[in-house]
Amino acid sequence: MNSWYRFIRRNFELLFWLSALVFLGFTTSDDTHFSFCLIRLAGFHWCPGCGIGHAIGYLLQGKPQLSWEAHVLGIPAFFVILQRIYVLLTQHNLASRTWSDVHHTRKSIHQYFTKIRKTTH
C-alpha cells in the first residue's frame, strides 16, 4: 500500500490531467447530467470554466466547430494541457533517477565530448 500511496503522491498532477481529459472526452455537454461546477450548482447557467470544459470535450470527440463555439480558448487550453502532461512525463523520468545516476551521466557526457574534441583537433 505504501508504494501505491507514494506513486499517487509523486504523480498526482499527471494523474489529474490525464483523468480530466478522459472524463471530458467521454462526457456530453447537455444539461441533463450532474455537474461538479459550483457556479452551475448555485443556479447560474453560464460559467467560463464549463465553456472550456465543453470545448475540450467537443475537441476530443472530433467536433472542432462546436469546440470553437463553446469557448474560443478551449483548443489552446487543450494543447497547453497536453504540453503539461508531456513535461510531467519527462520530468518523472528524471525524478526517478538518483543523484549518483545523474552525476555519472553528466561525467560520461563530459568525457565523450572531451574525447571528440581531442580527435577533431
C-alpha positions in Angstrom: 0.0 0.0 0.0 2.8 2.4 0.7 4.1 2.1 -2.8 0.7 3.0 -4.3 0.4 6.0 -2.0 3.9 7.1 -3.0 3.1 6.6 -6.7 -0.1 8.7 -6.5 1.6 11.3 -4.4 4.5 11.7 -6.8 2.3 11.7 -9.9 -0.8 13.5 -8.6 -0.8 16.3 -11.2 -0.1 13.9 -14.1 -2.9 11.6 -13.0 -5.2 14.6 -12.5 -4.7 15.9 -16.1 -4.9 12.5 -17.7 -8.1 11.7 -15.8 -9.6 15.1 -16.6 -9.0 14.6 -20.3 -10.5 11.1 -20.2 -13.5 12.4 -18.3 -14.0 15.3 -20.7 -13.7 13.0 -23.7 -16.5 10.7 -22.5 -19.0 13.2 -21.2 -21.6 15.0 -23.1 -22.4 18.7 -22.6 -26.1 18.5 -22.3 -27.8 19.9 -19.2 -29.3 16.7 -18.1 -26.3 15.2 -16.3 -24.9 16.1 -12.9 -22.3 18.8 -12.9 -19.4 19.4 -10.4 -19.4 23.1 -11.3 -20.1 25.2 -8.2 -21.4 28.1 -10.3 -23.9 25.8 -12.1 -24.9 24.3 -8.8 -25.6 27.8 -7.5 -28.2 28.3 -10.2 -26.3 30.2 -12.9 -26.4 28.8 -16.4 -23.2 30.2 -17.8 -19.7 29.5 -16.5 -16.4 30.2 -18.3 -14.9 27.1 -16.9 -17.7 25.0 -18.1 -17.3 26.5 -21.6 -13.6 25.5 -21.7 -14.6 22.0 -20.4 -17.2 21.7 -23.1 -14.8 22.9 -25.8 -12.1 20.4 -24.8 -14.8 17.7 -24.7 -16.0 18.6 -28.2 -12.5 18.6 -29.5 -11.7 15.2 -28.1 -14.9 13.9 -29.7 -13.8 15.3 -33.1 -16.1 18.3 -33.3 -13.8 21.3 -33.7 -16.5 23.7 -34.8 -18.6 23.0 -31.7 -15.4 23.3 -29.6 -14.8 26.8 -31.1 -18.4 27.8 -30.4 -18.3 26.6 -26.8 -15.2 28.6 -25.9 -12.6 30.3 -28.1 -9.7 29.3 -25.7 -10.7 25.6 -25.5 -8.4 24.5 -28.3 -5.4 26.4 -27.0 -6.1 25.1 -23.4 -6.2 21.6 -24.7 -2.7 21.9 -26.2 -1.4 23.6 -23.0 -2.7 20.6 -21.0 -1.0 18.2 -23.5 2.2 20.1 -23.2 2.0 20.0 -19.4 1.4 16.2 -19.5 4.5 15.8 -21.7 6.6 17.9 -19.2 5.3 15.8 -16.3 6.1 12.6 -18.1 9.6 13.6 -19.0 10.2 15.2 -15.5 9.1 12.0 -13.8 11.7 10.1 -15.8 14.4 12.4 -14.4 13.0 12.5 -10.9 13.0 8.7 -10.6 16.8 8.6 -11.0 19.1 9.1 -8.1 21.7 11.9 -7.8 24.6 9.4 -8.4 23.0 8.3 -11.7 22.7 12.0 -12.8 26.2 12.7 -11.8 27.6 9.6 -13.6 25.7 10.5 -16.8 27.0 14.1 -16.7 30.5 12.8 -16.2 30.1 10.3 -19.1 28.8 13.0 -21.4 31.7 15.3 -20.5 34.2 12.6 -21.2 32.5 11.8 -24.5 32.7 15.4 -25.7 36.3 15.8 -24.5 37.2 12.7 -26.5 35.5 14.1 -29.6 37.2 17.4 -29.2 40.6 15.8 -29.0 40.1 13.7 -32.1 38.9 16.6 -34.2 41.8 18.9 -33.4 
